[in-house]
Amino acid sequence: MTEVIIFTDGAAKGNPGPGGWGAIVASDSEVAELGGREDHTTNNRMELRAAFEALSFAKKFEAADVVLYTDSSYVINGATLWGVAWIKRGWITKDKRPVLNRDMWEPFLSLVDTYAGRIEWKNVGGHVGVAGNERADTIASRFALREFVDLFAGSRSAYNINVADVSFDEEKQKMRTESRARAKQKAYSYVSVVDGDTRVHKTWKECEARVRGRKARFKKAFSAAEEADIIQRFNI
């Protein structure tokens, strides 16, 4: 066996809110799709859960090298950089705070250690058309929404996704890059809608306090004109 290819993704509707995780584990000859859900969780926890479940499943392919694709920098950085420092500091961050999601990080890092350096971590852009990532995202989102998911288990030749193909849509990647750059810009305001009531907030902290854990809509505005446009669209 040459290598095992893995794609993982997590989703949380509300963050926190109902969540799901999805994974694809492909050996030379077979493919298995994995997935599950939690009623109340976060996106980071679901990203971690997806990677943990996939690597646990892949243990049956003894001594195989693993290439794991994820769009979560949180998972990759924790596994390759932060984890060692957390353990040395007694699970305290450099800001002197308890490490979030320690209950998941401890077993995850222990599992990673059992692979003895046989994991290659690949940060793949989310929502840019990479087929394996898109499928893992679909599985995670459908589980989060309690929608039916027909999980594949069978031969790699019968699987309709070429997991070795990590080509992407350049236009989607460009849009994603622009969206991230825009997200880093200073906000003029934030607009939220909860139970039909639209409000404007000057800081994200105020907006977050209102929408967290609730069925809500919210958006960042970069000008007075955009704020007015968002309010109009939210009220339609």
Secondary structure, DSSP 8 states (H G I E B T S, - for coil): --EEEEEEEEEESSSSEEEEEEEEEE-SSEEEEEEEEEEEE-HHHHHHHHHHHHHHHHTTSTT-EEEEEES-HHHHHIIIIIHHHHHHTTSB-TTS-B-TTHHHHHHHHHHHHHTTT-EEEEE--TTS--HHHHHHHHHHHHHHTT------EEEGGG-SS-TT-----HHHHHHHHHHHHHHTS--SEEEEEETTEEEEESSHHHHHHHHTTSSEEEEEESSHHHHHHHHHHHH-
